Amino acid sequence: MAELAEIDLDRIISDNDLTEENSKKTIQNEKRGFERKSLRGKALISIHNHGPILVKTIDISEGGIAVVAERNPKPETACVIQVEIPLHDGKKYGIHSKAVVMHSIYSRQENGFKIGLKFLDLSDEKKHLIQNFIYP
């Protein structure tokens, strides 16, 4: 996998657009409404005022991604995720999005905290890439 570039959170997240209050609004009435597909690989998560965290991916959908991490972020925590998905053309495409932690629970099977992230600002282009990954 190509190296994932380090994320500059000050450039991506301003204190005004991903506050805890705004994150809580995205969680209300959350229901899983998208097809998910297994995606085993690596990704980077950055949480404001913390360095990037390397995580293992589990699955992905147009609505979000499941990952495993050594840290246990609280639900409603705002973050940025950067991941690459392989498509049928053999190339890997980057997905970069603001996200919010929906849940985080320790998984003995995964040997870490299984975290559900909901994408907040995924562009139509990136949604299309994920659709192409799920439905090749």
Phi, psi and omega in degrees: 000135178298150179299134175277131181293146177293142185267133176264095185295326180298329179282326188267317183248123171260154180300340183275333187257347177229055177283165178301322180298315179294323179296321180297324180299327182285340184275333182302133178061028179288126174223141180286115183235017184232147174293135180250151177225141179303135177218098181261114180185209181235155177210168174244135173241135175237130177248136183310134181070014175226154178285169178298146179243124175281128182231164174259136178273150179246303179206169183216152173215178176296336183268339183176191184214145175254134181224167174238132181223162175283334180267160182240086179288148179287148172304148181079005177286129178278144180205180173234136178242143177228123184214156174247139176240137178274136176251171185296344178279002178087354180266157175254138182239137182278137173243128183225120186207149166290150181209170176225142178286122178269321178201158176208122183217143180291135178239113178298321180299319181271350180059046179175187180272122178275119187242129174261122180247137176255127176294141180252328186224038182292125180290162177299324178299316180289324175299320178296320177299317180294319177301318179294330176289316183287320182240077184293000000 
